Amino acid sequence: MDVIFRGVTDLPDWGREVLGTERGEYVAGQAGYLAQASTRLGLSTAVVSVAGADSAGANLLEGLRSAGVRIDGVHQVSGRRTGLTVAVVRRDGERAFISELSSSVALDADYVEQRWHLIERARVIALVGLFNLPGLDLAAAARILLRAREHGVTTLLDTGWDPHGWSAATVRSVYDMLEHTDIFLPNRDEVTALTGETEAVAAQGRLQAVCAGSVIVKDGPQGSVASVGSRSVRVPAVCTHVVDTVGAGDVYNAGFLAGYLPARDVESGMRLGTAAAACYIGRTRDRFPSSADVTEAANRITTSAEESRRLSD
């Protein structure tokens, strides 16, 4: 679950207090946001994860069920509380997090194995929020991606941010996972940590060289960047009023899948991902956009061919 405080000017010094202007509690986590957004965009979605055996866990499951997400792959762990993140959002929409993982530590490779029937029947497995699952080591995560691909399942990876500082061993393990990844969807900060490159196009190229599929870098107000054939493609952001960016990358991922899956077209995925995120970050209620919302926003995205040529040059 996420508790989000919005409208915060600065984080407090120790022993001090600051005020926000609004708060809310949400069914969350990268998987939670992705699942709800995907379902709203018409994709049949199931979650394999854990929750605590507490009222928050019951509320989380009811929230997912109400959103149309299948939850038979979610177990409430006895003796554990549901994980909680407190998100603090500045007035420009930027955010910071403090998380307590609690029940999330119970998800490991054996847990996934017991629910493999849900994965092998899927079109896509999205492995997300990896660094908030300490029971699932990165080598085991790579084996899950490999096995899914061997079953013909498209693999999507979004690791999230490493709170332990992106050690050399962690970076090597992520590179190993990319060998079994069809769609890698990191953000700008994450690709800089993985490559040392501060420019999105350069970082994308470095990662594309080792990825089995496509690397799409989410670059915030600069849009997103990917390689399509021999071209570097940037889909620009949609001009919108930003209220809260918590979960924006996960909603982008949902929009990307909705646009990508019909014809396996990366650029179509980028356009719908950009549009979905733009709708989402301007709302504090009824946040997950419908297909009609996303289509309308996507129609406001200009460029592509001209921008692609410029990046290739």
N, C-alpha and C positions, 0 to 999 in steps of 0.2 A: 504494500500500500504506500502511496505517496501522500504526505501532507505538504501542501504548497503554500508558502507565504509570498504574496506579490506586493509590488510597490515599495520595495525596500531600497533605500538610497545607498547605504553602506552596511557592511557586516560589522557587528559590534566588536569593540575591544573586550578583552577579558574583564569581567566584573561590570560591564555596561549593558545597556539595553537599547535597541532601536525598534521603531514601529513600522509595520507594514500597513497596507490599505485594504487587503482582502486575503482570505484564506479558503482552502478547499481540501477535501480528502478524496482520493481517487484510486480506483483499481488500476494498478500500475506495474512497474517493472518493464523492461524492454519487451518481454514476451506479452505482457498484458496490454500495453499500448498497441503493439503490432497486431495482436489478435483482434482487438476491438475495431481498429481502423480497417483491417482487411475484411472483416465480416461486413462492416458498413458499406464497403465498396463491392460487395457481392461475391466475395471469395468464401468458400466453405473452409472453416478454420477450426483446428483442434489444438489444445495446449498440452504439452507434456511438461509438468513442473510439480512443485510442492507448495503447500501452504501450512500454516500452523493450525493446531487443534484448538483454536480460540475463536472469539466472536469476529475478530478481524478476518480470519481465514474463511469463516462462513459468509461474511459480507463480500469478500473477494470472489468466492465461487458463485454467489448469487448475482454479483455484478457481471461476471463473464457469461453466466447462463442467460441473463436478461438481454445481453448484447448479441446472443445467438452463437456464442462460442461453445464448442464441445469441450466438456471438462472431465470426461471419463479417464483422461490421462493425468489428472491432478489428484494427489493424495494429501490429506491433512495429517501431518506428522505428530504422533502422540508425544506429549511432553515438550513441544516446541511452540514458541510464539511465531506469528507471521512476521516476516521481514518488513522493515519500515524504513523509508527514506524521508527525510525532511529536506525539501527543496526551497531555497531562497531565491526569489526572482527580482532582479533590478527593474527599474522603471522602463528601461529599454528592452526588456525581455530576456536579457542574459541571466544565466542561472548558476548556482552552486549547490552541492549536495552533501549531506551527511547521512550515511546508511548504517543500519544494523541488520546483518544478514539473517540471523536466527535460523528459521526452518530451511532456508535455502542451502545450508551446508549439507542437508540430507540427500540432495540430488547427486547421484554418482552414476558410473557406467552400468552397474547392475540395475539400477532403477530404470534407466533408459532401455536396457535389454528387455525388461519385463513388459515394456510397452512398445516393443518394436513393431508390432502389428499395425499400430497407428502410423508409423513412419513409412513402412514399405508400401502402404497403399496410397501415399500422398503424391501429389505432383511435385511439391517442394517441401524440403525441411529447412527451416530457418533456425540456425543456432545463434542465439543472441544473448547478450548480457553475460558472457562467459566468465568475466572476472568477478562476478557476484555469485558464482557457483564453485566454491573452493573444493567441494568434493569431487568435481569432474576435472581431472588434470588435463592439460593441453594435449598430451599424447593420446589419451582416451578420446578426446574430442575429435582429433584427426582421424582416428579409426572409425568413429561414427560417420563422419563425412564420407570416408572412403567406402564404407559398407553401403551407405545410402546411394552413392553414385553407381555402385555395382548393381543395385536393384533398379537402376534407371530413374532414380529420384533426383531432381535438380537440387543442388545444395546452395544455400545462402548463408553467409557468415557476416555477422556484425558483432565484433567482440565487445564493444564498449571501451571505456577508459580503464586502464590498469591503475588502481589506487596504490599499487606497490612500486610504481616508478619505471616500468618497462625495462627490466633487466635484459642483458644480452641473451640470456637463455630464453626468456619470454619471447623476445623478438624472433629468435630462431624457430621457436615452436609455432608462432603464427605463420611464418614463412612455410613451415612444413604443412600446416593446415591448408594453405593456399593451393598446394598441389592437388587438393581434392575439392576445391571450391569452384562452383560455377558462377556465383555472383558474390562479390565482396563489396560491402557498402560501408566503408569507414568514413569518418569526418576528417576535416582538415587537421585538427590537433593530433588525431590518432596516426595519420599517415606521416606527419612530421616526426612523431616518436618512433615509427617503424623504419623510416628511411633517412632521417636527418635532413631531408629536403623541406624547405619552408614554402616552396611554390607548388601549388596543387598539381599543375600539369607535369612537372618534373617528378613529383612523388608518385603520381598515378603511373607514369611510365616505368618507374623502377619496380613497382609492385606488379604491374601487368606482365612484366617479363617472367615472373615466377608463378603467376596464377593460372590455373587450368582453364578459367573462363574469363569473365569480365570484371574489371575493377572500376567502380564508380565512386568518385570522391565527392562527398557532400561538403560544399565550401561556403555554407552560410549565405550571406547576402550576395556572394559572387555566383550563386547557383550551384551547379554540379558539373563534374568533368569526367569523361570516359574516353576510351579508344573504341572506335567503330570501324572495323577494317583497318585501312591505313590512315584514317583520319583521327585527329583529336577533336572531340566534340565538347563544347560547353553549352549547357542549357541555362540561360540566365534565370535569376530569381524573379518572382512576381512581386511587383511593388505593392506592399500591403502595410497596414498598421500592426506593429508587433506588440503583443501583450505578454506572452509567456511562451518560451521555447522549450519547456520541459516536455520531452516526448516527441519533439518535432522530427528528429531523425528516424524514429520508429514509424511515424506516420508517413514520412517520405518512403521508407521501405515498403509499406503497404501499397502506396500509390504506384511505386515502381513495379511491384508484382502485378497489379491490376493492368498496367499498361504493357508490361513485357510479355506476359504469358500467352495472350492470343496468337501472336506471330513470332514470339521469341525475339522481339525487336528492342534493343537496348535504348535507342533514342526515344522511342515511344514510352518506355518505362521511365526514363528520366523526366520527360515532360509531365507525366501524370504524378510522379513522385514530387516534383517541384510544386505542382498545383495543389496536391493534397496537403503538403506541409504549409503552404501559404494560407490556405483556408484555416488550418488548425491553429496556427500561432496568433491569429487575430481574435480568438474566442476564449472565453472562460467557462461557457456553458454550451451544452450540445456540441462538443468540440470536434468530434470525428465527422469529417465531411462525407456527404453522399456522393454517388457517382455523378449526379447532375451538378453538384457544387464543383467537383473536380474538373468536369468537362468545361464548365464555364470559365474557371480560372485558367485552364490549359489554353483556351482560345486567346487569352491575353498574353501568352508567351510569344514573343517575336524572336527572330533570328533562327539560326541553326546552320544553314548552309554557309552563309557568309562568315559567321563566327568560326565554323569548322575550318574553313580555308585559312582564316587568319591564324588559328592555332597551329595548323599544320605547317604554315610558312615559318 
